[in-house]
Amino acid sequence: MIYERVKVEIGNAVQATLFLYLHESYPETYGDRKRPLVLICPGGGYEHVSVREGEPIAFQFLTAGCHAAVLWYDISRQGAEHPQALMELAWSVAYIREHAEEYAVDRAKIIVAGFSAGGHLAASLGCFWDRDWLEKEMGKKREWYQPNGMILAYPVITAGEFAHKGSFVNLMGSKADPLLEKELSLENQVTESVPPVFMWHTFEDGSVPLENSLMFASALRKAGIKFEYHVFPHGVHGSALATKETAMAAGKEIEPQCEQWMQLCKNWLKYNF
């Protein structure tokens, strides 16, 4: 495996770092093999970045034959406000695509994944990648940072009745405004340009209510976007892999029924990418 750390250089980036976990290419054995890459955005309410939803997830995608990456994006603690984190994710996708030959990445198979608020970040790129305002901010053609798929785990989506309010407070910062809040409510932003989606949530999620993903799924359906969506009856918010590996000391995140989400996701990747 090849491991690299890349400093993210866009906008007002402070500590943003892209961590790359890459399979060795071994061209003498495999020929010119290009692999999909899953780029992970951990959660944390845009206030911190959850280590439990980063590297352990990346290792799982490596076992599926994909390359993996984790974006340690800037948050409110670094003074980041929308669209800084989104620009950092877009920059990371573009960086990977620009280095696709070097890293043996399939340029047409870059999937963004996100957990909780990281799910909002990943879904924001899926919704906004083709918008003129983002292309202007990025200073490069939108095709460079276009995601080819999305994996969303218990995502923050809506700023309305079922919002995780803290995520939007941290995301908007000094720019807080009802119009911006509505724009960042992603169930309102789904178009036919959004890529295919794998998404899961739990019925019992007490932090980011199930309605977040339900509303997003409904919007995807109306726009004709193909998606796979799983709702598990039990499980707390922030389950990550739902195994001992990613559980905190009290072990509340362990939920055997939720644990299957990763295998379901690997199957989705296998048959779609």
Secondary structure, DSSP 8 states (H G I E B T S, - for coil): -EEEEEE--STT-SS-EEEEEE----HHHH-S--EEEEEEE--STTTS--GGGSHHHHHHHHHTT-EEEEEE---GGGT--TTHHHHHHHHHHHHHHHTHHHHTEEEEEEEEEEETHHHHHHHHHHHHTT-HHHHHHHTS-GGGS--SEEEEES----SSTT--HHHHHHHHGGG--HHHHHHT-GGG---TTS--EEEEEETT-SSS-THHHHHHHHHHHHHT--EEEEEESS--TT-TTSSGGG--TT-TT--TTGGGHHHHHHHHHHHH-
